[in-house]
Amino acid sequence: MGDKSVLSRVKIISTKVEEVTDRYQTLWVKIWTLHKVEVEPSLSSEVTEQISKSQNGNHLHGWYADYKNEQIHFVIYRDKIF
């Protein structure tokens, strides 16, 4: 992710950091980080847009983010939200 300021708008529940291996097909980074977060429902649209705009689109295997609750599941790529 390029711009990490969106993390200040969510509550980080846990963080997992792993070394990158060939399996990840992202060898341009040495580690990747997974944050489990809580997003206020009233901020979900804004946070989703901000995540989408902050994704780094410079590599063949692009990053994505996702989060969900019981009703909806957001899958977020650079400039695309499902």
N, C-alpha and C positions, 0 to 999 in steps of 0.2 A: 504494500500500500504506500502510496506517495505521501499524501497529507494525512497525518495521524490525529489531527485536532478533533476529529469526530469522536475519538475515544473519551474526550472530556464531557460528551453529551450522553454517555451511557454508563451504567454501573458494571464494572468488571467484576465478575464472580470468581473466575479462576483464569490462570494463564499457564499454558504448556509450551515449552520451547524444545525443539528437536533439531539435531544436526540434519542437514540435507544430504540425501543419498541419491544415487542414480534413479531410484524408484520414483522420486518426486518430479523428475524432469525439469528441475529449476536450479541447475547447477551454477547460475550466476549469483546465487546467495549461499551463504554458509549455514545459516540457521533459518527456520521459520517459526512463527509464533502463532498460537491459537488462543484467542481470548474467548471465553464464554461470558456473555453479557446479558444484562437486562436492559430493555429499552422501554421507556415510558410510552404507553399506547398513544398519547397525544403528540408524541414526537416521532412516531414511527415513519411517517412519510418523509419528513425533513431529514431524518437520520439516514434513511434508505437512499435518498437522492445524494446526500453528502458522501456516503460510502461509494456510490457509483462513480461520482466525479473524481474521487480520490484514488481510484484503482490505477495501477500502472499498466498501460496498454502497450508497452514496448517489446513484449516477448510473445513468441508463438503460443506458449502454454500460459494463458492469462490467469490471473488470480481471480478468485470469486469470494464472496462472503455470503453467508445465509443466516437467517434467524427466523424463529417461528414461535407461535403460541398454539392454543387449541383450535383456532379458527383460520389462521393464515400462515403461509410459509413464504418468506421473501428469499429469492436467490438473486444475487446482485453481481453483475459484471460491469466492466467499464461501459458506461452509457447504455446499459441494458438491465432492466429489472423485470423479473418474472415473479 
